[in-house]
Amino acid sequence: MRWVHLTIVCLLGLATLIFAFENMEIVGIDFIWLNIRMPLAFLVIVIYIVGMVTGSTLQSFVRWSVQGARLRS
């Protein structure tokens, strides 16, 4: 089952890279006081990485909370 998950993650990563390299035009990003211009490909890759980090952090937090609740009961 681990190989199935790894294959799916690799395919999604590859699809993201293909999408990113097909969209190399410069886009402007406005966030609060920041005004940044960067290639859309770079933005897609950064957002993908941020999503992976926040997803794994959330998963770890939930696992930690559940284990703590089991220990207390």
VMD Tcl script that builds the backbone (N, CA, C; Angstrom):
set m [mol new atoms 219]
animate dup $m
set s [atomselect $m all]
$s set {name element resname resid chain x y z} {
  {N N MET 1 A 0.828 -1.191 0.000}
  {CA C MET 1 A 0.000 0.000 0.000}
  {C C MET 1 A 0.875 1.259 0.000}
  {N N ARG 2 A 2.038 1.150 0.635}
  {CA C ARG 2 A 2.945 2.296 0.679}
  {C C ARG 2 A 3.357 2.712 -0.724}
  {N N TRP 3 A 3.580 1.717 -1.608}
  {CA C TRP 3 A 4.004 2.037 -2.968}
  {C C TRP 3 A 2.892 2.725 -3.762}
  {N N VAL 4 A 1.657 2.388 -3.469}
  {CA C VAL 4 A 0.531 3.053 -4.135}
  {C C VAL 4 A 0.512 4.530 -3.760}
  {N N HIS 5 A 0.666 4.815 -2.473}
  {CA C HIS 5 A 0.678 6.210 -2.018}
  {C C HIS 5 A 1.864 6.965 -2.608}
  {N N LEU 6 A 3.009 6.352 -2.614}
  {CA C LEU 6 A 4.204 6.980 -3.167}
  {C C LEU 6 A 4.027 7.257 -4.652}
  {N N THR 7 A 3.432 6.329 -5.373}
  {CA C THR 7 A 3.177 6.515 -6.805}
  {C C THR 7 A 2.225 7.673 -7.042}
  {N N ILE 8 A 1.167 7.762 -6.246}
  {CA C ILE 8 A 0.207 8.853 -6.398}
  {C C ILE 8 A 0.866 10.193 -6.118}
  {N N VAL 9 A 1.665 10.268 -5.059}
  {CA C VAL 9 A 2.355 11.518 -4.731}
  {C C VAL 9 A 3.314 11.912 -5.856}
  {N N CYS 10 A 4.041 10.949 -6.378}
  {CA C CYS 10 A 4.976 11.239 -7.474}
  {C C CYS 10 A 4.235 11.713 -8.722}
  {N N LEU 11 A 3.123 11.096 -9.046}
  {CA C LEU 11 A 2.339 11.519 -10.216}
  {C C LEU 11 A 1.779 12.923 -10.039}
  {N N LEU 12 A 1.294 13.226 -8.837}
  {CA C LEU 12 A 0.787 14.581 -8.589}
  {C C LEU 12 A 1.911 15.607 -8.644}
  {N N GLY 13 A 3.060 15.251 -8.119}
  {CA C GLY 13 A 4.212 16.150 -8.196}
  {C C GLY 13 A 4.641 16.388 -9.635}
  {N N LEU 14 A 4.674 15.327 -10.427}
  {CA C LEU 14 A 5.032 15.447 -11.834}
  {C C LEU 14 A 4.015 16.304 -12.588}
  {N N ALA 15 A 2.746 16.096 -12.328}
  {CA C ALA 15 A 1.703 16.906 -12.964}
  {C C ALA 15 A 1.850 18.380 -12.580}
  {N N THR 16 A 2.208 18.641 -11.332}
  {CA C THR 16 A 2.412 20.015 -10.887}
  {C C THR 16 A 3.588 20.654 -11.611}
  {N N LEU 17 A 4.680 19.901 -11.751}
  {CA C LEU 17 A 5.846 20.438 -12.461}
  {C C LEU 17 A 5.535 20.703 -13.933}
  {N N ILE 18 A 4.818 19.799 -14.568}
  {CA C ILE 18 A 4.445 20.006 -15.966}
  {C C ILE 18 A 3.581 21.254 -16.098}
  {N N PHE 19 A 2.600 21.397 -15.221}
  {CA C PHE 19 A 1.748 22.584 -15.238}
  {C C PHE 19 A 2.584 23.845 -15.044}
  {N N ALA 20 A 3.504 23.786 -14.096}
  {CA C ALA 20 A 4.313 24.960 -13.789}
  {C C ALA 20 A 5.172 25.367 -14.979}
  {N N PHE 21 A 5.826 24.413 -15.628}
  {CA C PHE 21 A 6.714 24.762 -16.730}
  {C C PHE 21 A 5.965 25.171 -17.989}
  {N N GLU 22 A 4.700 24.829 -18.092}
  {CA C GLU 22 A 3.899 25.289 -19.213}
  {C C GLU 22 A 3.322 26.680 -18.964}
  {N N ASN 23 A 3.481 27.209 -17.759}
  {CA C ASN 23 A 2.940 28.514 -17.398}
  {C C ASN 23 A 4.058 29.382 -16.819}
  {N N MET 24 A 4.939 29.853 -17.696}
  {CA C MET 24 A 6.111 30.599 -17.253}
  {C C MET 24 A 5.915 32.121 -17.279}
  {N N GLU 25 A 4.710 32.614 -17.588}
  {CA C GLU 25 A 4.526 34.065 -17.658}
  {C C GLU 25 A 4.637 34.686 -16.259}
  {N N ILE 26 A 4.968 35.943 -16.228}
  {CA C ILE 26 A 5.148 36.685 -14.982}
  {C C ILE 26 A 3.769 37.129 -14.468}
  {N N VAL 27 A 3.538 36.913 -13.186}
  {CA C VAL 27 A 2.289 37.346 -12.559}
  {C C VAL 27 A 2.618 38.243 -11.371}
  {N N GLY 28 A 1.698 39.134 -11.056}
  {CA C GLY 28 A 1.856 40.003 -9.903}
  {C C GLY 28 A 1.061 39.473 -8.727}
  {N N ILE 29 A 1.651 39.545 -7.558}
  {CA C ILE 29 A 1.000 39.053 -6.346}
  {C C ILE 29 A 0.931 40.195 -5.350}
  {N N ASP 30 A -0.260 40.484 -4.870}
  {CA C ASP 30 A -0.471 41.512 -3.856}
  {C C ASP 30 A -1.008 40.839 -2.609}
  {N N PHE 31 A -0.258 40.948 -1.522}
  {CA C PHE 31 A -0.684 40.379 -0.250}
  {C C PHE 31 A -0.338 41.377 0.840}
  {N N ILE 32 A -1.346 41.914 1.474}
  {CA C ILE 32 A -1.241 42.942 2.502}
  {C C ILE 32 A -0.386 44.084 1.947}
  {N N TRP 33 A 0.868 44.194 2.350}
  {CA C TRP 33 A 1.709 45.280 1.864}
  {C C TRP 33 A 2.729 44.806 0.837}
  {N N LEU 34 A 2.770 43.539 0.546}
  {CA C LEU 34 A 3.738 42.998 -0.403}
  {C C LEU 34 A 3.207 43.079 -1.830}
  {N N ASN 35 A 4.049 43.535 -2.739}
  {CA C ASN 35 A 3.759 43.528 -4.170}
  {C C ASN 35 A 4.926 42.828 -4.850}
  {N N ILE 36 A 4.705 41.598 -5.302}
  {CA C ILE 36 A 5.779 40.793 -5.871}
  {C C ILE 36 A 5.384 40.370 -7.280}
  {N N ARG 37 A 6.368 40.384 -8.182}
  {CA C ARG 37 A 6.178 39.857 -9.536}
  {C C ARG 37 A 7.112 38.672 -9.689}
  {N N MET 38 A 6.556 37.528 -10.077}
  {CA C MET 38 A 7.354 36.314 -10.239}
  {C C MET 38 A 6.715 35.429 -11.298}
  {N N PRO 39 A 7.481 34.493 -11.828}
  {CA C PRO 39 A 6.899 33.542 -12.789}
  {C C PRO 39 A 5.820 32.690 -12.123}
  {N N LEU 40 A 4.784 32.411 -12.861}
  {CA C LEU 40 A 3.691 31.595 -12.342}
  {C C LEU 40 A 4.196 30.210 -11.924}
  {N N ALA 41 A 5.177 29.678 -12.646}
  {CA C ALA 41 A 5.731 28.359 -12.310}
  {C C ALA 41 A 6.331 28.367 -10.907}
  {N N PHE 42 A 7.077 29.400 -10.577}
  {CA C PHE 42 A 7.682 29.499 -9.256}
  {C C PHE 42 A 6.600 29.594 -8.183}
  {N N LEU 43 A 5.559 30.367 -8.453}
  {CA C LEU 43 A 4.452 30.510 -7.507}
  {C C LEU 43 A 3.758 29.177 -7.269}
  {N N VAL 44 A 3.520 28.416 -8.314}
  {CA C VAL 44 A 2.856 27.114 -8.178}
  {C C VAL 44 A 3.700 26.176 -7.327}
  {N N ILE 45 A 5.002 26.131 -7.574}
  {CA C ILE 45 A 5.882 25.247 -6.816}
  {C C ILE 45 A 5.937 25.663 -5.352}
  {N N VAL 46 A 6.025 26.960 -5.088}
  {CA C VAL 46 A 6.057 27.446 -3.705}
  {C C VAL 46 A 4.762 27.090 -2.978}
  {N N ILE 47 A 3.622 27.301 -3.622}
  {CA C ILE 47 A 2.336 26.993 -2.993}
  {C C ILE 47 A 2.205 25.483 -2.759}
  {N N TYR 48 A 2.705 24.668 -3.674}
  {CA C TYR 48 A 2.678 23.220 -3.515}
  {C C TYR 48 A 3.497 22.807 -2.289}
  {N N ILE 49 A 4.686 23.367 -2.142}
  {CA C ILE 49 A 5.545 23.047 -1.000}
  {C C ILE 49 A 4.918 23.519 0.304}
  {N N VAL 50 A 4.355 24.725 0.307}
  {CA C VAL 50 A 3.691 25.233 1.512}
  {C C VAL 50 A 2.519 24.330 1.891}
  {N N GLY 51 A 1.784 23.844 0.913}
  {CA C GLY 51 A 0.679 22.918 1.188}
  {C C GLY 51 A 1.159 21.614 1.787}
  {N N MET 52 A 2.283 21.093 1.285}
  {CA C MET 52 A 2.825 19.859 1.850}
  {C C MET 52 A 3.256 20.066 3.293}
  {N N VAL 53 A 3.909 21.189 3.558}
  {CA C VAL 53 A 4.393 21.459 4.919}
  {C C VAL 53 A 3.222 21.645 5.878}
  {N N THR 54 A 2.223 22.439 5.486}
  {CA C THR 54 A 1.089 22.663 6.384}
  {C C THR 54 A 0.272 21.390 6.561}
  {N N GLY 55 A 0.146 20.582 5.516}
  {CA C GLY 55 A -0.596 19.332 5.643}
  {C C GLY 55 A 0.078 18.361 6.583}
  {N N SER 56 A 1.387 18.227 6.458}
  {CA C SER 56 A 2.092 17.304 7.344}
  {C C SER 56 A 2.134 17.839 8.772}
  {N N THR 57 A 2.222 19.157 8.925}
  {CA C THR 57 A 2.207 19.745 10.262}
  {C C THR 57 A 0.851 19.528 10.923}
  {N N LEU 58 A -0.219 19.716 10.182}
  {CA C LEU 58 A -1.556 19.502 10.721}
  {C C LEU 58 A -1.759 18.038 11.094}
  {N N GLN 59 A -1.283 17.141 10.235}
  {CA C GLN 59 A -1.401 15.704 10.530}
  {C C GLN 59 A -0.644 15.356 11.811}
  {N N SER 60 A 0.550 15.896 11.975}
  {CA C SER 60 A 1.335 15.631 13.188}
  {C C SER 60 A 0.642 16.192 14.427}
  {N N PHE 61 A 0.066 17.383 14.297}
  {CA C PHE 61 A -0.627 17.994 15.426}
  {C C PHE 61 A -1.838 17.170 15.841}
  {N N VAL 62 A -2.608 16.703 14.869}
  {CA C VAL 62 A -3.784 15.887 15.180}
  {C C VAL 62 A -3.363 14.574 15.819}
  {N N ARG 63 A -2.327 13.936 15.292}
  {CA C ARG 63 A -1.832 12.684 15.872}
  {C C ARG 63 A -1.368 12.904 17.310}
  {N N TRP 64 A -0.639 13.998 17.547}
  {CA C TRP 64 A -0.158 14.329 18.887}
  {C C TRP 64 A -1.331 14.571 19.843}
  {N N SER 65 A -2.373 15.266 19.381}
  {CA C SER 65 A -3.537 15.544 20.207}
  {C C SER 65 A -4.291 14.264 20.561}
  {N N VAL 66 A -4.456 13.382 19.589}
  {CA C VAL 66 A -5.154 12.127 19.837}
  {C C VAL 66 A -4.371 11.255 20.807}
  {N N GLN 67 A -3.074 11.172 20.637}
  {CA C GLN 67 A -2.252 10.375 21.554}
  {C C GLN 67 A -2.286 10.959 22.965}
  {N N GLY 68 A -2.263 12.276 23.069}
  {CA C GLY 68 A -2.351 12.913 24.391}
  {C C GLY 68 A -3.672 12.648 25.047}
  {N N ALA 69 A -4.745 12.656 24.280}
  {CA C ALA 69 A -6.074 12.387 24.842}
  {C C ALA 69 A -6.178 10.933 25.299}
  {N N ARG 70 A -5.557 10.026 24.568}
  {CA C ARG 70 A -5.603 8.613 24.972}
  {C C ARG 70 A -4.823 8.389 26.254}
  {N N LEU 71 A -3.714 9.089 26.423}
  {CA C LEU 71 A -2.910 8.926 27.629}
  {C C LEU 71 A -3.627 9.464 28.873}
  {N N ARG 72 A -4.405 10.533 28.679}
  {CA C ARG 72 A -5.110 11.140 29.815}
  {C C ARG 72 A -6.322 10.341 30.255}
  {N N SER 73 A -6.890 9.536 29.379}
  {CA C SER 73 A -8.104 8.800 29.755}
  {C C SER 73 A -7.834 7.415 30.270}
}
mol reanalyze $m
mol bondsrecalc $m
mol representation Tube
mol addrep $m
